[in-house]
Amino acid sequence: MKVAKFGGSSVASAEKFQQVAKIIGADPKRKIIVVSAPGKRFNEDTKMTDLLIQLTDAVVSGRTYEKEMKLVLNRYEEIASQLSLKHTLIEQIESSLHSLIQEYQHDSLRLADALKASGEDSNAKLMAAYLNTLGKEAHYVSPKDAGILVTDQPGMARVLPESYALLETLRERSGILVVPGFFGYSKQGNIVTFPRGGSDITGSIVAAGVQAELYENFTDVDSIYCVNPTIVPNPKEIKDLTYREMRELAYSGFSVFHDEALQPVVKAGIAVCVKNTNNPAARGTYIVSERDYNDMPVVGIASDKGFCNIHVSKYLMNREVGFGRKLLEILEDEHISYEHTPSGIDNISVIMRENQWTKEVEERVIARIQAELEVDDITVERDLALVMVVGEGMNSTVGVAAKATNAFARAGVNIEMINQGSSEVSMMFGVKSASHDKAVRALYEVYFNEIFSISYSNLH
């Protein structure tokens, strides 16, 4: 049994529905389908989720919302009409939206979750109905009926452990099961959405619950690329990468597969294949527990902008018990999360997202650090970009770091900081945001265009 998830661009129109139906019919093992809300049909188009947010805003503000409701319904009606589906489906969708508004209109957070979730929910109903018109036995299965139980924080759902045993019973059902992505139900009976990449998370949870042999994640690219194609044109494709490598790449800016979505399939040991709805014959990229990295110790380069760094120095810091904890507690009091903490014997840096570091926060934090930790020096560096070199083969390969530093030197990129995690799956380089693209291109050139002439320690 396979679980196949189709993203917003894959179910954006009637034509896309027809493509998806062919993909489902091409492999009888594709028994459980997870769908997103309709995405953009063209660049200037508006995603269904955004239309539903506009509807939510109109309701919350107390305005009449007929216009916003009509835009939502028109989008579904266009799909249903072109697929010759019954108009009663659109009437049911409209009735459901009005019921949700009636139930949650006095709770803006719950209303937002319920209306946003309706995008996936309604699309799943249309997909099941369409598959039935093609002579396939297909059933819409709500997350409640499937057993997707989640925590009760609006917009921040986390799956509850008992969900997996409930989901396993889906194996016993007949036909093709169509499950909406992006949300579950709390024990209190509320609709609660997952954070970003929510439909990916649903697909992963369902795949783990039914113990699928493969979780297929259909999107609009043939595979995952080793670098952002907007920075490096026509980059090389990644054929295979490990869970840990994908986790590092997703965290560091890769948007194809969100990092939180991997956890359920990692625990269950289920392989993931990222495939293209528009080119289903392409192999795609497989995310697996282990891979052969002898020919490719570095699998990808990820990067992101918008960071800042607090650098704290104090003589004999390494002998002061609790120094790091006290420093992080000051940041915690300001509700600041950190990304990395490179350190030396007399200094420590804390790297964080710059949008958390306002002038007011900076003044308070620096004053507390000086008063409570009695440090010798504090400096703050803004406008940083982090560039990550990722690959499980790096820990047994000589010369990976040297290639990076040499590439930066040739490109005239100054390295502000270097950090390597204890797992040795990634190396992080901090550079000025202005040098971001130049740094990424320089690394791509040495790791993927030049002959990889470095030696392996296990050959010595």
N, C-alpha and C positions, 0 to 999 in steps of 0.2 A: 504493500500500500504506500502511495505517495501523497503528500500534502503539497498542493500548488497554490501559491499566493500570487495574485495579480494586482499590481500597483495602480495608482490613479490614472496614469497615462495609458495603461493597458485596457482600461474599462471606461474610457472617456466618451465613447460614442457608440452608435449602433454598429458601425463598421468594426470597431474594436471588439465588441461583444461577439461578432461573428468569427473574428480571428481566435478569440479565446475559446469559443466552442469547438473549433477545429483542433486546437491544441489539446483540449480535454479529451476529445474523441480519438485522438491519435494514440493515446496510451491508456488502456483500461485500468492501469494501476493508479491513475489519478482519480482517487475516490473522494477526496475532501478538498474543496476549493475555498480559499479565503479571498475576499475581494475588498478593495478600497472604495472610497467614494469616487465619482467621476472626476478625473483630472482635467488639465487643459487640452483642448482640441487643437489649438494653435497658440502661438506666442502671446497674442494679445487677449486670449480668453481668460475667464475667471474660473478657478476651481470651485467645485461644489462646496467644499469646506468653507471657502471664503464667502460664498453666497449665504451659507448658513450662519456664519459669524455676523454678516450684515443683518440677517433676520433677527438674530439674538439681540444685537445692539438696538434695533428698532423697538423690540418688545421691552427691553430694559429701560429705554429712554421714555417709554410711554407714548411713542408715536404710533400712528396707524402703520400697519406693516403689510398691507395688501400688495404693494409693489414688490417688496422683498420676497414675499411668499410666492408671487407669480413667477419671478425669475427662477426660483428653486423648482417649482412644479413644471415650468416650461422645459427645463433641462431634462427632467425625467420623461416628460411627455414626448419629447423629440425622439429619445431612445426607444420608448415603447411603441410609438407610431411606426417608426421605420422598421421595427422588428415584428410588426403586426400583432402586438400583444394587446390583451383586453384593456379597455380604458378604465375598467373597475380597479385595476392596480393603482392608477394615478389617484383615483378617488380615495382608495385606502391609505395611500401615502399622505394625502392632504388631511384626511381625518386624523391620522396618527400625529401629524405635526401640530394640529390644533389641540389635540389632547395633551401633548407634552407641554405646550405653552400654557394651557390651563392649569396643569399640575405644578409647574415650576416657575410661573411668572413672578413670584415674590421671592425667589432665591436665584440670583443672577448666576452664581457659580454652577448650581445644579442645572439651570436652564441651558447654559453654554455647553455643558457636557452632553445633555440629552439631545439638543439640536445638532451639535456637531456629529454625534454618534449616528444620528438618523441618516447621514450621507452614506455611510457604509451599509447600514441596515436596509435602507430602501433599495440600494443597488444590488444587494444579495437577493432580495425578493425578485427583482427584475431578471437577474441572471438565472435563478432557478426556474422561473416561468418560461424564459426563452429556451432553456435546455429541454424542457418538457415539450415545447412545440416542435422540437427536432426529433421527437420520438425517444428521447432518453429519459430514464427514470431519475428525476432530480428532486431534491427536497431542500427548502430553506430551513436552516436550523439557527435559532437565535442563540446568542451567547449564554442566556439563562438556561435554555434547554440543553445546550452542549455541556454545561457545567463549568463555565469560566467564571469562577468566583474571585473577587478582587477586594483589595482594601478600599476604604471609603473616602479617600482624599480626592476631591474633584481635580481632574486633569493630571493626576499623579498615581494612577492605579498600579498596584503591584499584585501579581497573581498569588492566590493563596495555595498552599501545598496540596490541600484536598482536591483541588481542581483536576489534578492529573488522573486520579482514580476515576473520577466522574467522566472525564473525556475518553477514557479507554473504552467505555461502552459504545462509543460511536463506531467502533470496528464491527459491531454486530448489526448495524443498520444497513438496509439495502439501498442500492442506487448511489447517485452522486450527491454528496452533501455540500451545500453552499452555506458558508458561515461568514457573517460580516466581520471585518477586522476592526481594530482600533479601540474596542471597549469590552467591558464585562459588567457583571452585576455584583454589588456588594451584598453582604448578608442582610443589610438593612433594606434591600430591595431597590437601591438606587443604581441608575446608569452611571458608570464611571469610566472615563477615557484614560488610555495609556498616554504617557508623554510622547515626544517626537518619535516618528517611526512606528506609530502604534499598530498599524496593520502588519508590519514585519514581526512585531512582538506577538500578536495573535497567532500568526502562522507558525511561529516557533513553538509557542505553548501547545498548540493543537498537535503539531508534529511529535513533540515529546510525549504528550498524553496518549496518543494512539500508537506510539512506538513505530512511527513510519520508517520505511527503509531509506527515504530521501525526502528532504524538504526543498522544493523548487521555488525559487523566488524570481518571478517574472517581472522584468522592468523594461526599459527602452534602450538598453545597451547590450552588445554581444557578450561582454564579459566585464570584469573589473580590470581597470587599467592600473599600471604600476605608478602612475602619477596623474595629477589633474590635467585632463586634455585641454583645458582653457589656458594652461601655462605652457605645456609642451604639446605641440600639435602631433596627432597620430602616434601617441605613445604605445609601447608594447603592452600586450595583454598578459594578464596573469592567468596561467592555466590552473594552478593549484596553490593554495595557501592554507596555513593552519588556523585553528580557532584563535590562538594567541596572537598571531600576526594580524588577523582581521580585526581583533579587538583593539590592537594598537593603532591600526590604520583608521578605524572608525572613530576612535577617540580623538585622533589627531586631524580630523577634517574630512575624511572620506565620507561622502554622503550616500553612496550606493546602498550600504547596509549599516544601520545604526547599531552601535555597540551593545545597547541593552537587549536587543533582539536575539543575541547569540546565546545568552545564558541558558535558557531551557534546553536547546539542542546540544550545547556543550555537555551539560550534565548527563543527558541521555545518550551521548555519543552518536548523534545522527548527523550524517553529512548534509551539507547545504550546497545547492547548485544555483548560481545566479545566471539567469537566461534572458534572452531577448524575445518578447512577445512578437515583434515584427520579423524575427529571424529565428524561429524555434529550432531549426536544424543545426544552428551553431552549437558547439560543445558547451560554451559557457565557462564559468569559473567555479571550481569545486572548493569548498571550505571543509577541511578534514582535520582529524586529530593529529596526523603526522604526514610529512611529505619528504621527498628526496630533495635535499637542498645542495647537493654537491655541485650542480651547475649554476645555482642561483642562491647564494647565501643571503643576498639582499632581495626582498620580494617587492618592495614598494617604497615610495617617498611620499609622505603626507605633510601638510603644513597648514598653518592658520595664523591669522593676524589678531591684534587686539589684546596684547598682554603687557603687563608691567612687572617690575621686579623690585623688591625691597632687599637691599643688601646690608646686613648687620655684621659689624666686626667688634670683637672684644678679646683682649689678650687672655689666654688660658681658658677660653670658652669651653674647650673639651673637658676640663676638669670640674666644671660647674654643673652639678647634678640638677636636672630639671630645666635647663635653660631653654631647650627647644620646645618643651611642653608649655612653658610660660609664654613664649613668643606666640605660639599658635593659639593659646587661650585668649590673648589680646585680640587676635584676628577673629576668633570665634565670637567674642563679645560684640563685634561689629557685623556679624553674620557674613563673614567673608570666607569663601572656600578657596583653597589653593590648588595649584596644578602640579608643581614640582618644588622640591626643597634641596637643591644642590648645597653641599656644605664642605668646609675644611676644618682644620683643628681650631682656628681662631675666627671663623666667619661662617655665616649661613645666609643663603638667599631664599626668598619665598616668591615664587612666580604665581601670578593670579591673573584673572581676566580684568582688563583695565576698566571695564564698565562698573566694576564694584568699587573702584578706587577714586572716589570724588575728592575734591580739595578739602572738604570738611572732614571726611574720613581720614585722609592723609594727616591732617593736623592733629586729630585726636590720637591716632595710632602712634605717630612718631613721638608725641609728648609722653604717652604711656611707656613706650619702649625705653625712652631716655630715663624716665623717672623710676620705673620698676626694675629694669634690667641693667641700668648703669653701663651702657655700652660705650665703646670708644668712638664709633662712627656709624652713621646711618646714611645710606644714599638710596634714592628712588630713581629708577630708569623706566621711562614710559615708551610707548610706540614700538613695542617689540613684536617680532614674529617668531614662532617656533617651527622649526623644520625637523621632521622625524625621519630617520632612516630605519626601516623595519625589516627584520629577517631573522628567523631562528638559526640560520647557519652562521651568523656572525660570531657566536661564542666559541666556535671551533675553527675560525678562519683568521689567518694572520693578514693584517694590512687593510682591513676595512676602514678603520678610523683614519689611517694615513691617507687613503684615497680621498676621503671627504675633506680633510684639512688642506690637502694639496689642491683640490678642485676649487675650494673657496679662495685660496691664495691666488691661483691663476685668474679667477674671475674678479678679483679685487673686492671680495666680500669680507668684512671684518666680523669675526666671531665674538659675540658678547659673552657667551657662556656655553659650556658643554656639560651634558649630564647623561649618564647611562644607568638604566634601571638594573636592579639586582638580577632580574631574569635574563638580561643580556639579549632580549628580543629587539630592543630599539636603542638608538642613540638620538639624543635631542640636542639640537644646536639652536641657540638664541641669536638672532640677527636683527638689525634694524628693519622695520617694515618696508622702508624704501628699497632694501636689498632683497626682499622676499623672492620675487620672481627670478632674479639673477641667481640666487642661491639654489633654488629648486632646479633650474636648468643645468647648472654646473654639476650638481649631484647626479642628475639623470644621465648626463653625458658620460661620467666616469663609471657608473654602475651598470648602465644598460646599452651604451653605444660603443664603449671601448672594450677590448678583449679583457676578460676578467682574469688577469694573470697574478693571482695571489694564492699562497699555499695553504694547505690544511694541516692543522696540528696533528691530526690522527694519521697523517702520512709520514710523519717524521719519526 
